[in-house]
Structures are given as C-alpha cells and as structure tokens.
Amino acid sequence: MNEPLSYLSKVQDAFSFFLPIVQESLNLVIKKDISKYPIYVFSALPFGLGTLLSESSEESHGFSLYVATTEDFIQKGVIPIEKAKSFIATYKPVETHCCLFVVPEDLDEARFIFYPLKS
C-alpha cells in the first residue's frame, strides 16, 4: 500500500505539465460563463465526468486531465447536495487557484485540492 498522499509529488509535476491547458480552458470557462466554479480532474483511471482535455502520458505522470464544473459534481452526487454550499464557500478564487479533483489508482485517496496557479 502506498504511503498516504504519496501521489502528491506526481500531482505537482503533472500540474506543471498541464498548466498551459488549464489556463487556456479556465479562461474559456470563465469568459463563456460556463461556471464560476470549474474543477480540473487529474485521474489515473478513466473518469466519466467532465470533458477530456489531455490523455495520460509519461509527461503527465499517468494522469489524464478533464474539466468539469462544481455543478456537474453536485448533479452526479460526487459532492453531496447537503455539502454543496460549504464546498462553494471554501472555493478559492480562480485568479489565484485551480480546483483539482485528484483520482489516483487508489480511489480511497481521491480528494479535492486547491492548487496555486503560480508558485
């Protein structure tokens, strides 16, 4: 079994690889008023929610990149309806942070991370 959250260094490297794609799509999501709360899914497994932006590769450390919205996550029950207001209240500004939902190979370690756009 992996050490808890041992995949986070891979997420950091994958984020650097995906950053241009994230920034371009984030601008479109906000500009087209698709959602004020986009979520970028970094998934080591096939993920059935959102739009695939980039398939997994060696450069992405095995993660595929999807873009979805908080509204999608609520509708599909990933974010329970009773926790939706709390989630939105903790959502960090899109100008400074990117909301990631990381799905490693161990599904028990899947979680949300608000990752700074600039380090």
Secondary structure, DSSP 8 states (H G I E B T S, - for coil): ---TTTTHHHHHHHHHHHHHHHHHHHHHHHHTTS-SSEEEEEESS---SSEEEE---TTTTT-EEEEEEHHHHHHTTSS-GGGHHHHHHH---TTTEEEEEEE-SSGGG-EEEEEES--
